[in-house]
């Protein structure tokens, strides 16, 4: 089914038929009615475009309007009753176009260099249209972040399926994460900041998080000897590994002392140590026996904020 939503300007441009002629064809039944998006705005489909081209071909062959109408009657009726919500479709297409343009801009210009005004001009839309979809640049950034994570997930799936074990999967994950960093070096910090201000952004960030770490969390859950052994949270341990990789990557980017391979090797070594603990090949009992009291104490303390900065 052809369901791309077209404005009258787009239909006119793609068909080469003047809009007044298009309006005439609709009035006389050669085309199905457009779907009203507002009192002053109507939307058409690719069925209209296809029918317009057929009408022009038949006219060039010398057929009269009545003959053309008779020949196309079935197609016109079918196109007019396809049940597609063109308004919703157009909104979806507009949102996709905004996200695609914004993702390219964030990747090439960074967060600061991306301007909403530039996106509006590049997409030939009004400010009202852009801000109806994304109220702030941070909201737009979080949505683009989700797109980037979805791309990373699609990139990883075939590699995960062919990986020999979870360690190989971890190496591929770290490699894919460099693509996210290319999108924006401080991506996570900005996404979290945006999520603090908006519930929808928070939900999007949570879904993105689950996409990133879900496979590793599932692996750790599978390695467990029991619900309480080891006495860790699979999710928090996974995020700790992600954070460790982030810090190693940041350190390596400061100079030439460490290569990306060094980062991969050390991050993988840490991952293997954690998996050894999960499988019972490492002694971790003193985490709770020796340090349990300290953990209880520190976990209840407020953040160490200087007095002059306290509210």
C-alpha positions as CSV (number, residue, x, y, z in Angstrom):
1,X,0.0,0.0,0.0
2,X,1.4,3.4,-1.0
3,X,1.0,5.5,2.2
4,X,3.7,8.2,1.9
5,X,1.9,11.5,2.8
6,X,2.4,14.4,0.4
7,X,1.4,18.0,0.6
8,X,-0.2,19.7,-2.4
9,X,3.2,21.4,-3.1
10,X,5.0,18.0,-3.1
11,X,2.4,16.4,-5.2
12,X,2.5,19.3,-7.7
13,X,6.3,19.1,-7.9
14,X,6.6,15.3,-8.3
15,X,3.8,15.0,-10.8
16,X,4.4,18.1,-12.8
17,X,0.7,18.8,-12.7
18,X,-0.4,22.3,-11.6
19,X,-2.3,22.3,-8.3
20,X,-5.4,23.9,-9.9
21,X,-5.6,20.9,-12.3
22,X,-5.2,18.5,-9.3
23,X,-8.1,20.3,-7.5
24,X,-10.2,20.0,-10.6
25,X,-9.5,16.2,-10.9
26,X,-10.6,15.8,-7.3
27,X,-13.8,17.7,-7.8
28,X,-14.7,15.7,-10.9
29,X,-13.9,12.3,-9.4
30,X,-10.7,11.5,-11.4
31,X,-8.8,11.6,-8.1
32,X,-9.9,10.6,-4.6
33,X,-10.4,13.4,-2.0
34,X,-7.4,14.5,0.0
35,X,-7.3,13.9,3.7
36,X,-7.7,17.1,5.7
37,X,-4.9,17.8,8.2
38,X,-6.3,21.2,9.1
39,X,-8.9,23.6,7.6
40,X,-6.2,25.0,5.3
41,X,-4.0,21.9,4.8
42,X,-4.6,18.6,3.0
43,X,-2.5,15.5,2.5
44,X,-2.3,13.2,-0.5
45,X,-0.7,9.7,-1.0
46,X,1.5,8.1,-3.7
47,X,-1.8,6.7,-5.0
48,X,-2.7,10.2,-6.0
49,X,0.7,10.6,-7.7
50,X,0.3,7.3,-9.5
51,X,-3.2,8.2,-10.7
52,X,-2.1,11.6,-11.8
53,X,0.6,10.1,-14.0
54,X,-1.8,7.6,-15.5
55,X,-4.4,10.4,-16.2
56,X,-1.8,12.4,-18.0
57,X,-0.7,9.4,-20.1
58,X,-4.3,8.6,-21.0
59,X,-5.0,12.2,-21.9
60,X,-1.9,12.2,-24.2
61,X,-3.4,9.0,-25.9
62,X,-6.5,11.1,-26.7
63,X,-9.0,9.6,-24.2
64,X,-11.8,11.9,-23.0
65,X,-12.3,12.7,-19.4
66,X,-15.4,10.4,-19.1
67,X,-13.4,7.5,-20.6
68,X,-10.5,8.1,-18.2
69,X,-12.8,8.3,-15.2
70,X,-14.5,5.0,-16.2
71,X,-11.1,3.2,-16.7
72,X,-9.7,4.4,-13.3
73,X,-12.9,4.2,-11.3
74,X,-11.9,1.1,-9.4
75,X,-8.4,2.4,-8.5
76,X,-9.8,5.8,-7.4
77,X,-12.3,4.0,-5.1
78,X,-9.6,1.8,-3.6
79,X,-7.3,4.7,-3.1
80,X,-10.0,6.7,-1.4
81,X,-10.8,4.0,1.1
82,X,-7.4,2.7,2.2
83,X,-8.0,3.7,5.8
84,X,-4.5,5.2,6.3
85,X,-4.2,8.1,8.8
86,X,-2.2,10.4,6.6
87,X,-1.9,13.0,9.4
88,X,-0.3,10.5,11.7
89,X,1.9,9.3,8.8
90,X,3.0,12.8,8.0
91,X,3.9,13.4,11.7
92,X,5.9,10.2,11.7
93,X,7.8,11.2,8.5
94,X,8.5,14.7,9.8
95,X,9.8,13.3,13.1
96,X,12.0,10.8,11.2
97,X,13.4,13.6,9.0
98,X,14.2,15.8,12.0
99,X,16.0,12.9,13.8
100,X,18.0,12.0,10.7
101,X,19.1,15.6,10.1
102,X,19.8,16.2,13.8
103,X,21.8,13.0,14.2
104,X,24.0,14.0,11.3
105,X,24.5,17.5,12.8
106,X,25.4,16.2,16.3
107,X,27.9,13.8,14.7
108,X,29.6,16.3,12.6
109,X,29.2,19.6,14.6
110,X,28.9,18.4,18.1
111,X,26.3,19.4,20.7
112,X,27.2,23.1,20.8
113,X,27.6,23.4,17.1
114,X,24.2,22.1,16.4
115,X,21.6,24.9,16.1
116,X,17.9,24.4,16.0
117,X,17.6,27.3,13.6
118,X,20.0,25.5,11.1
119,X,17.9,22.4,11.3
120,X,14.7,24.4,10.6
121,X,16.3,25.9,7.5
122,X,17.8,22.7,6.3
123,X,14.5,20.8,6.6
124,X,12.4,23.7,5.2
125,X,10.0,23.5,8.2
126,X,8.7,26.1,10.6
127,X,9.9,26.5,14.1
128,X,6.4,25.4,15.3
129,X,6.8,22.1,13.6
130,X,10.2,21.4,15.1
131,X,9.3,22.4,18.6
132,X,6.0,20.5,18.4
133,X,8.2,17.3,18.2
134,X,11.1,18.4,20.4
135,X,10.7,21.2,22.9
136,X,14.4,21.7,23.5
137,X,17.7,20.8,22.0
138,X,18.4,18.5,24.9
139,X,15.2,16.6,24.2
140,X,16.2,16.3,20.5
141,X,19.7,15.1,21.6
142,X,18.2,12.3,23.8
143,X,16.0,11.2,20.9
144,X,19.0,11.1,18.6
145,X,21.0,9.2,21.3
146,X,18.3,6.6,21.2
147,X,18.6,6.4,17.4
148,X,22.4,6.0,17.7
149,X,22.0,3.2,20.3
150,X,19.4,1.4,18.1
151,X,22.0,1.5,15.3
152,X,24.7,0.1,17.6
153,X,22.3,-2.7,18.6
154,X,21.6,-3.6,15.0
155,X,25.4,-3.5,14.3
156,X,26.0,-5.9,17.3
157,X,23.3,-8.5,16.8
158,X,25.0,-10.5,14.0
159,X,28.4,-10.3,15.8
160,X,26.8,-11.5,19.0
161,X,25.2,-14.4,17.2
162,X,28.6,-15.5,15.9
163,X,30.7,-14.8,19.0
164,X,32.2,-17.9,20.7
165,X,31.5,-16.6,24.3
166,X,30.5,-13.6,26.3
167,X,34.0,-12.2,26.3
168,X,34.0,-11.9,22.5
169,X,30.6,-10.2,22.8
170,X,32.2,-7.7,25.2
171,X,35.0,-6.8,22.8
172,X,32.4,-6.1,20.1
173,X,30.4,-4.1,22.5
174,X,33.4,-1.9,23.3
175,X,34.2,-1.5,19.6
176,X,30.6,-0.4,18.9
177,X,30.7,2.0,21.8
178,X,33.4,4.0,19.9
179,X,30.8,4.7,17.3
180,X,28.6,6.3,20.0
181,X,31.6,8.3,21.1
182,X,32.1,9.5,17.5
183,X,28.5,10.8,17.6
184,X,29.3,12.9,20.7
185,X,32.2,12.4,23.2
186,X,30.0,13.5,26.2
187,X,26.9,11.8,25.0
188,X,25.9,10.0,28.2
189,X,26.4,13.1,30.4
190,X,24.2,15.2,28.1
191,X,21.6,12.5,27.8
192,X,21.4,12.0,31.6
193,X,21.1,15.8,32.1
194,X,18.2,16.0,29.6
195,X,16.5,13.0,31.2
196,X,16.5,14.7,34.6
197,X,14.1,17.4,33.2
198,X,11.7,15.3,31.2
199,X,9.9,12.1,31.9
200,X,9.7,11.0,28.3
201,X,13.4,11.7,27.8
202,X,14.0,9.6,31.0
203,X,12.0,6.7,29.6
204,X,13.9,6.9,26.3
205,X,17.2,6.9,28.1
206,X,16.2,3.9,30.2
207,X,15.2,2.0,27.0
208,X,18.6,2.9,25.5
209,X,20.4,1.7,28.6
210,X,18.6,-1.6,28.4
211,X,19.6,-2.0,24.8
212,X,23.2,-1.3,25.6
213,X,23.6,-3.5,28.7
214,X,20.8,-6.0,28.4
215,X,22.9,-8.9,26.9
216,X,25.6,-8.6,29.5
217,X,23.1,-8.4,32.4
218,X,21.5,-11.6,31.0
219,X,24.9,-13.3,30.8
220,X,25.7,-12.5,34.4
221,X,22.3,-13.7,35.6
222,X,22.9,-17.0,33.7
223,X,26.4,-17.4,35.5
224,X,24.9,-17.1,39.0
225,X,25.2,-20.0,41.3
226,X,22.2,-18.9,43.2
227,X,20.1,-15.7,43.8
228,X,22.5,-14.6,46.5
229,X,25.7,-15.9,45.1
230,X,27.5,-13.8,44.2
231,X,26.0,-11.0,46.4
232,X,26.0,-8.4,43.6
233,X,23.5,-6.8,41.4
234,X,23.9,-8.0,37.8
235,X,22.7,-4.6,36.5
236,X,25.0,-2.5,38.7
237,X,28.0,-4.7,38.0
238,X,27.4,-4.3,34.3
239,X,27.2,-0.6,34.5
240,X,30.4,-0.6,36.6
241,X,32.1,-2.4,33.7
242,X,30.7,0.1,31.2
243,X,32.0,3.0,33.4
244,X,35.4,1.4,33.7
245,X,35.7,1.2,30.0
246,X,34.6,4.8,29.7
247,X,37.3,5.9,32.1
248,X,40.0,3.8,30.4
249,X,39.0,5.2,27.0
250,X,39.1,8.8,28.4
251,X,42.5,8.2,29.9
252,X,43.9,6.8,26.6
253,X,42.6,9.8,24.7
254,X,44.8,12.2,26.7
255,X,48.1,11.1,25.1
256,X,49.9,8.3,23.3
257,X,50.9,6.2,26.3
258,X,47.9,3.8,25.8
259,X,46.4,2.5,22.6
260,X,42.9,1.5,22.0
261,X,44.1,-2.1,22.1
262,X,45.4,-1.4,25.6
263,X,41.9,-0.2,26.5
264,X,40.3,-3.2,25.0
265,X,42.7,-5.6,26.7
266,X,42.4,-4.1,30.2
267,X,38.7,-3.8,29.9
268,X,38.4,-7.4,28.8
269,X,40.7,-8.4,31.7
270,X,38.4,-6.7,34.2
271,X,35.4,-8.4,32.6
272,X,37.0,-11.8,32.9
273,X,37.8,-11.1,36.6
274,X,34.2,-10.4,37.2
275,X,33.0,-13.5,35.3
276,X,35.5,-15.5,37.4
277,X,33.9,-14.2,40.6
278,X,30.5,-15.1,39.3
279,X,31.5,-18.6,38.5
280,X,33.2,-19.1,41.9
281,X,36.8,-19.0,40.6
282,X,37.7,-16.0,42.7
283,X,37.3,-15.3,46.4
284,X,34.9,-12.5,46.9
285,X,33.4,-13.5,50.3
286,X,35.3,-10.7,52.1
287,X,33.4,-8.1,50.2
288,X,30.6,-8.8,52.6
289,X,32.5,-10.2,55.6
290,X,35.4,-7.7,55.9
291,X,33.9,-4.6,54.3
292,X,30.2,-5.1,55.0
293,X,30.1,-2.6,57.9
294,X,31.9,0.1,55.9
295,X,29.5,-0.5,53.0
296,X,26.5,-0.1,55.3
297,X,27.9,3.1,56.8
298,X,29.0,4.8,53.6
299,X,25.8,3.9,51.7
300,X,23.8,6.0,54.2
301,X,26.0,9.1,54.2
302,X,25.0,12.2,52.2
303,X,27.2,13.3,49.3
304,X,30.4,15.0,50.4
305,X,29.5,18.6,49.3
306,X,31.5,21.5,50.6
307,X,29.7,23.7,53.2
308,X,29.7,26.7,50.9
309,X,28.0,24.8,48.2
310,X,25.2,23.4,50.3
311,X,21.7,24.8,49.6
